[in-house]
Each structure stands twice: as C-alpha cells, then as structure tokens.
C-alpha cells in the first residue's frame, strides 16, 4: 500500500503523549537525541515502511493505513531501539489491520495464538487465522500452519534444554542412525504435510520457510534427516540482506542453529571457534538465547578456557531481555561466587526475576534458598510455595522437595 501524507514537526522529548486523529494515546518513546523529529512528509509516496519511526507510522495507522498498522505491530512484537516490546499493543495493531483485510495482520495474529504470547494459546484459532491468510495470499502463513501441525504432533520447535552442555551430552547419547532417503515409507504422512508447507514458503522466498525447512532436515521431520542440507538452508537465511524485523529473527535463529551444528559436529566438523562466531552474530543482533549460550560456553569451558567473568557478561546481556535461563544462571553464579563475590541476596534477586516468568529451575532454587535461609529469612511456607510451583509444571525432583518441606513444617508445628 502506498500512502501520501502531510508534513508537520514535533519537538522530541522523552515519554510524551502522542495525539492523533483526536485521540490521545500514551506510548513511551525512547528519546533518540534529535531536537526535532519529522513525523510526515508532504506528498511523499511511502514505499518502505521500515524507514519510518513509530510516531510517523502511528499517524498513518490512525488514518487507516493497514501496512503502517502491521509495521507498528512488528515493532511492538519484537522491540526496537525506539519502542519497548509489548505483545498486547502489538496484537491490537495486528487485529486492526486484520479487521481491515490485511493478510499480514491476520497471519501475525495466528502466531500469537500458536505460541500463547499475549493471549491464551489456541491451536484451532491459530489454524483458522493461518488458513484465512493463505487464502488471502500470505506466503508466511504456510509456515504458521505447518508449525501448528508440528505443535499438535508434540514436536518441539526450540531446543529441548536450556543447558548447552546437557544438550550436547544428550545428542552424544542418541542413536546416530538416520532414516534412509530410499525408505520414505516410514515417514508419517502428517509430517510430510508439514515439510511440504515449509517447502512452499521457502520456494516463495520466505526466510521463515527456509529456516524451518532447515529445521526439518536437521530433525528428520517429513524428510530423511540430513545435517548437510540443514546447514545449507540455515546458511541461506543468514546471508539474506533483508532488514525486516521478522526476517532478522529468522536470521538470529539460523545463526544460532549453525553455531549448534558446529558445537555438535553435525553436518560439519566440530569447531567451537566457528560456533562462537555464529553465536556472536546473533547475540550482537539482540538474540538473548545466543548470548546465553555464549555464557554457557565460557562458564563451562566448552572448547575454550573457562572464564566466569566473560560468562557473566553474556548472561547479563541476555538478562537485559529478561531471558529467564540467563537470570537464573546469574543467581547461580552469585550463589557460588563464580566470577563474582558470593552474594546470596543477589542470588535471590535474579532467581526471583526468573521464577516470576514461570521458570521451574529458578522456582526450585528459590525454594532451596528460603528453605535454608540463604540471602533471605528462612521461611518454610515460602519455600514450599516455590517448590509447589515447580512441581505443578512437572519439574523433576520438585515433588520430593514438596514432601520434604511439608514434613519439616509438620515437625516444627
């Protein structure tokens, strides 16, 4: 959609209320340091919405420009230097665009229902939205539909563990045998459908499609497992020059996936140095999980000299994005005095930040700290509460802790 908009200037200040179309909306905008910001351009045809700032897009969006509404949703969904991540606001803009018939808005809504971010997870609703977006011509909706089918097969489309060392050990213990490419009869039809949808998206030039096609080859979903093909498709994504926020995320995922292939020696010769290079690309691009994995490498000395200080730097970088595993690990470092002075109060602080996100490991750690009075006043009732949270999520060992603390409470009554 191409738009013509009028020009006016707005003095730039921090945290100002924006006024558009007679409606005042308060939105925190981070000051860029400019003395003035150009909000719109007189009689200029907008062809690239990615170059517009939040308040410029907002003017267009309130005038009914659905492409601007989608772009606002993207900025809020992923977060930028200008705008903080806000799923609720993102969903609102996507819904507005979708209601006006914008298939990109409809497709974006599908992902929120798929993942349960900002809304209750609903695979049926997600599938309905993706099908509608496909009918409207959306290429990326093929990826979304395939991911719904994948989720319904209980296939994880993320790493199975947050601990890099455990992930590598688990892979070493698995059977190295692969499905023969000549025996595709053993591949379930539902998985073939998933692969075909990813393939359709990739052929149409969708970076998400290319990433998930690589993921399919890496994990043998609908096709014979082939690490070299996985590496090839991941590499295609990393070489893209797209500046789209969604494509940036696909590039981060692919750089991280290639790094893991180098760590494991799958499809390529094991090479920690190369793995670190790919992790750093994703980390420098704001991907918290890559920063966390770098922290793991230096904390555990995986192919490098152990360096707790370096590990903490990367954990802090991931913690800036509120990445729960990194917050938990910082608490662990402070508890043990790895790279820092032992500080139980800091351990409690970081564990709480992770536990508030429902991170079961942190909940167990907090239970232990309250049970024993480390960094906090000993409180068995609070300890029990955290252990129960972890147990309710199925975390192994938490149930035993619940039984133990309940017994202590009964003894001290």
C-alpha positions in Angstrom: 0.0 0.0 0.0 1.4 3.4 -1.0 0.4 6.5 1.1 0.6 10.3 0.7 0.8 12.1 4.0 1.1 15.7 5.2 4.1 17.3 6.9 4.4 18.7 10.4 7.1 18.7 13.0 7.1 17.6 16.6 9.6 18.6 19.2 11.3 15.5 20.5 11.1 14.9 24.3 11.2 11.8 26.3 7.9 10.0 27.2 5.4 12.3 25.6 1.8 11.6 24.9 1.1 11.3 21.2 -2.1 12.9 19.8 -3.6 11.5 16.5 -7.0 11.8 14.9 -8.5 13.4 18.1 -7.5 10.5 20.3 -4.7 10.8 22.9 -2.6 7.7 23.3 0.2 7.5 25.8 3.1 5.4 24.4 6.6 5.5 25.8 9.0 6.5 23.0 12.7 6.4 23.8 14.5 9.7 23.1 16.8 9.4 20.1 18.6 12.6 20.9 17.3 14.5 17.9 16.0 18.0 18.5 13.1 17.5 16.1 11.5 14.5 14.5 9.9 14.6 11.1 6.6 12.9 11.5 5.3 13.0 8.0 6.4 14.1 4.5 4.2 16.3 2.3 3.0 14.4 -0.8 5.8 11.8 -0.4 4.8 8.3 -1.6 5.6 5.7 1.2 7.1 2.6 -0.3 9.3 1.4 2.5 7.6 1.5 5.9 10.7 0.1 7.7 12.4 3.5 7.5 9.6 5.3 9.3 9.7 5.9 13.1 7.0 4.8 15.5 5.2 8.2 15.7 5.3 8.6 11.9 3.8 5.1 11.4 1.1 5.9 14.1 -0.1 8.9 12.1 -0.6 6.7 9.1 -2.1 3.9 11.1 -4.8 6.1 12.6 -5.6 7.3 9.1 -6.4 3.6 8.2 -3.1 2.6 6.6 -3.1 -1.2 7.3 0.6 -1.6 6.3 1.5 1.0 8.9 -0.6 -0.9 11.4 1.3 -4.1 10.7 4.6 -2.3 10.9 3.7 -0.9 14.3 2.7 -4.4 15.4 6.1 -5.7 14.2 8.0 -3.0 16.2 6.0 -3.8 19.3 6.2 -7.6 18.9 10.0 -7.7 18.5 11.0 -4.5 20.3 13.4 -1.9 18.8 15.7 0.8 20.0 12.8 3.2 19.7 10.0 1.1 21.2 9.8 -1.4 24.0 8.4 -4.9 23.4 4.7 -5.0 24.1 2.7 -8.0 23.0 -0.7 -6.6 24.0 -0.2 -3.4 21.9 1.2 -5.5 19.0 -1.9 -7.7 19.0 -4.1 -4.6 19.0 -2.5 -3.2 15.8 -2.4 -6.6 14.1 -6.1 -7.0 14.9 -6.9 -3.6 13.5 -5.1 -4.5 10.3 -6.7 -7.9 10.0 -10.2 -6.5 10.5 -9.5 -4.3 7.5 -8.5 -7.3 5.4 -4.7 -7.1 5.7 -3.5 -10.7 5.4 -0.1 -9.9 7.1 -2.0 -8.8 10.1 -4.1 -11.9 10.1 -1.0 -14.1 9.8 0.7 -12.3 12.6 -2.3 -12.9 14.9 -2.0 -16.6 14.1 1.5 -16.7 15.6 0.3 -15.2 18.9 -2.4 -17.9 19.2 0.1 -20.5 18.2 2.6 -19.6 20.9 0.2 -18.2 23.6 2.2 -15.0 23.8 -0.2 -12.2 25.0 -3.3 -14.4 24.5 -4.4 -17.9 25.6 -2.8 -20.5 23.4 -5.4 -21.8 20.9 -4.2 -24.0 18.1 -7.7 -24.1 16.5 -7.9 -20.3 16.4 -4.3 -20.1 15.0 -5.1 -22.6 12.3 -8.2 -20.6 11.3 -6.2 -17.4 11.0 -3.4 -19.1 9.0 -5.9 -20.7 6.6 -7.6 -17.3 6.1 -4.2 -15.7 5.5 -3.2 -18.4 3.0 -6.5 -17.8 1.2 -5.6 -14.1 1.0 -2.2 -14.8 -0.5 0.1 -14.8 2.5 3.3 -16.9 2.0 4.4 -16.9 5.6 1.1 -18.3 6.7 2.3 -21.7 5.2 5.0 -21.6 7.9 2.4 -20.8 10.6 0.1 -23.6 9.6 3.0 -26.1 9.5 4.0 -25.0 13.0 0.5 -25.6 14.3 0.6 -29.1 12.9 4.1 -29.6 14.3 2.9 -28.4 17.7 0.0 -30.8 17.6 2.4 -33.6 17.0 4.2 -32.6 20.2 7.4 -31.7 18.2 9.4 -29.0 19.9 10.5 -26.2 17.6 13.0 -25.0 20.1 15.9 -26.6 21.9 14.8 -29.3 24.3 17.1 -28.0 27.1 18.3 -24.6 28.2 21.6 -26.1 29.2 24.1 -26.2 26.3 26.3 -28.9 27.9 23.3 -31.1 28.6 22.1 -30.6 25.1 25.4 -31.8 23.7 25.6 -34.7 26.0 22.0 -35.7 25.1 22.9 -35.7 21.4 26.0 -37.8 22.0 23.9 -40.4 23.7 21.3 -40.7 21.0 21.3 -43.3 18.2 23.3 -41.9 15.3 21.3 -43.9 12.8 19.3 -41.9 10.2 16.2 -42.7 8.2 17.3 -43.9 4.8 16.4 -41.5 2.0 15.3 -44.6 0.0 12.8 -45.6 2.6 10.4 -42.7 2.8 7.5 -45.1 3.6 8.4 -44.8 7.3 7.8 -41.1 7.3 4.3 -40.3 8.6 2.0 -38.5 6.2 1.3 -35.7 8.7 5.0 -34.9 8.9 5.2 -34.9 5.1 2.5 -32.3 5.0 4.5 -30.2 7.5 7.6 -30.4 5.3 5.6 -29.6 2.1 4.2 -26.4 3.7 7.7 -25.3 4.8 9.0 -26.1 1.3 6.2 -24.0 -0.3 7.1 -21.0 1.8 10.8 -21.4 1.1 10.4 -21.7 -2.6 8.4 -18.4 -2.5 11.4 -16.7 -0.8 10.1 -16.7 2.7 13.1 -16.7 5.2 11.0 -18.3 7.9 10.2 -21.1 5.4 13.9 -21.6 4.7 14.7 -21.7 8.4 12.0 -24.3 9.2 13.0 -26.3 6.1 16.5 -26.5 7.5 15.0 -27.4 10.9 13.0 -30.2 9.2 16.2 -31.7 7.7 18.1 -31.3 11.0 15.4 -33.2 12.9 14.0 -35.5 10.3 10.5 -34.0 10.1 8.7 -35.2 7.0 12.0 -36.0 5.3 15.2 -38.0 5.8 17.5 -36.4 8.4 20.3 -34.6 6.6 22.5 -32.3 8.6 24.4 -31.0 5.5 21.1 -29.9 3.9 20.1 -28.3 7.2 23.4 -26.4 7.2 22.8 -25.3 3.6 19.3 -23.9 4.2 20.3 -22.2 7.5 23.2 -20.6 5.7 20.9 -19.2 3.0 18.9 -17.5 5.7 22.0 -16.0 7.4 23.2 -14.5 4.0 19.9 -12.6 3.5 20.2 -8.8 3.4 16.6 -8.3 4.5 16.1 -5.7 7.2 12.5 -6.8 8.1 12.2 -7.4 11.8 10.6 -10.9 11.3 13.4 -11.8 8.9 16.0 -10.6 11.4 14.6 -13.0 13.9 14.8 -15.9 11.3 18.5 -14.9 10.8 19.1 -15.0 14.5 17.6 -18.4 14.8 19.6 -19.7 11.8 22.9 -18.3 13.1 22.3 -19.9 16.4 21.3 -23.2 14.7 24.5 -23.2 12.7 26.5 -22.5 15.8 24.9 -25.5 17.5 25.8 -27.7 14.5 29.4 -26.6 14.8 29.3 -27.4 18.6 27.9 -30.8 17.9 29.9 -31.6 14.8 26.7 -32.4 12.8 27.0 -31.9 9.1 30.2 -30.0 9.7 33.5 -30.7 11.5 33.1 -29.7 15.2 34.6 -26.3 15.7 34.0 -24.2 18.8 35.7 -21.2 17.3 33.2 -21.1 14.4 30.3 -21.8 16.7 31.2 -18.8 18.8 31.4 -16.6 15.7 27.9 -17.5 14.7 26.6 -17.2 18.3 28.1 -13.7 18.4 26.4 -12.6 15.2 23.0 -13.5 16.7 24.0 -12.1 20.1 25.1 -8.8 18.6 21.8 -8.6 16.8 19.9 -8.8 20.1 19.1 -12.5 20.3 19.1 -13.3 24.0 19.4 -17.1 23.6 22.6 -16.8 21.6 24.1 -14.6 24.4 23.0 -17.1 26.9 24.7 -20.0 25.0 27.9 -17.9 24.9 27.7 -17.6 28.6 27.3 -21.3 28.9 30.4 -21.9 26.7 32.6 -19.7 28.9 31.1 -20.8 32.2 31.6 -24.5 31.5 34.7 -24.2 29.4 33.2 -25.9 26.3 36.0 -25.9 23.8 37.5 -22.8 25.4 39.3 -21.9 28.7 36.7 -21.4 31.4 36.1 -17.7 32.0 33.5 -16.9 34.6 33.8 -13.1 34.1 33.2 -13.5 30.3 30.3 -15.8 31.1 28.7 -13.2 33.4 29.0 -10.5 30.7 27.0 -12.7 28.2 24.4 -13.7 30.9 23.9 -10.0 31.7 23.4 -9.3 28.0 20.7 -12.0 27.8 19.2 -10.8 31.1 18.7 -7.3 29.6 16.0 -9.1 27.5 14.6 -10.7 30.7 15.7 -14.2 29.4 14.8 -16.4 32.3 17.6 -19.0 31.9 20.2 -16.2 32.0 18.6 -14.6 35.0 18.6 -18.0 36.8 22.2 -18.6 35.9 23.3 -15.2 37.2 21.7 -16.2 40.5 23.6 -19.4 40.4 26.9 -17.6 39.8 26.3 -15.2 42.7 25.3 -18.1 45.0 28.6 -20.0 44.2 30.8 -17.0 43.8 31.8 -17.8 40.2 33.4 -14.7 38.7 31.9 -12.5 41.5 31.9 -12.4 45.3 29.4 -14.8 46.9 26.3 -12.7 47.3 23.2 -14.6 48.4 21.0 -11.5 48.2 21.9 -11.1 44.5 21.3 -14.8 44.0 17.8 -14.4 45.4 17.1 -11.3 43.3 18.0 -12.9 40.0 16.2 -16.2 40.9 13.1 -14.2 41.6 13.2 -12.5 38.3 13.4 -15.8 36.5 10.8 -17.5 38.8 8.2 -14.8 38.1 8.3 -15.9 34.4 7.4 -19.4 35.5 10.9 -20.8 35.1 10.8 -24.0 37.1 14.5 -24.3 37.8 14.6 -20.9 39.4 11.5 -21.8 41.4 13.3 -24.8 42.8 16.4 -22.7 43.5 14.3 -20.1 45.4 12.7 -22.9 47.3 16.1 -24.1 48.4 17.2 -20.5 49.4 14.1 -20.0 51.5 14.3 -23.5 53.0 17.8 -22.8 54.2 17.7 -19.1 54.8 20.3 -18.1 52.3 20.0 -14.4 51.4 16.6 -14.3 52.9 15.0 -15.1 56.3 14.3 -18.8 56.5 10.7 -19.4 55.6 9.4 -22.9 55.0 6.0 -21.8 53.9 7.5 -19.7 51.1 9.9 -22.4 50.2 7.0 -24.9 49.9 5.2 -22.4 47.7 8.0 -22.2 45.2 8.6 -26.0 45.2 4.9 -26.5 44.5 5.0 -24.1 41.6 7.8 -26.1 40.1 6.1 -29.4 40.8 2.9 -28.2 39.2 4.9 -27.7 36.0 6.2 -31.2 36.1 9.8 -30.3 37.1 11.7 -33.5 38.1 12.7 -33.5 41.8 10.3 -30.8 42.9 7.7 -33.2 44.2 10.3 -34.7 46.5 11.2 -31.3 47.8 7.5 -30.6 48.5 7.2 -33.7 50.6 10.4 -32.9 52.5 9.4 -29.3 53.4 5.9 -30.3 54.3 7.4 -32.8 56.8 9.7 -30.1 58.2 6.7 -27.8 58.7 4.7 -30.5 60.5 7.7 -31.2 62.8 8.1 -27.6 63.7 4.4 -27.0 64.4 
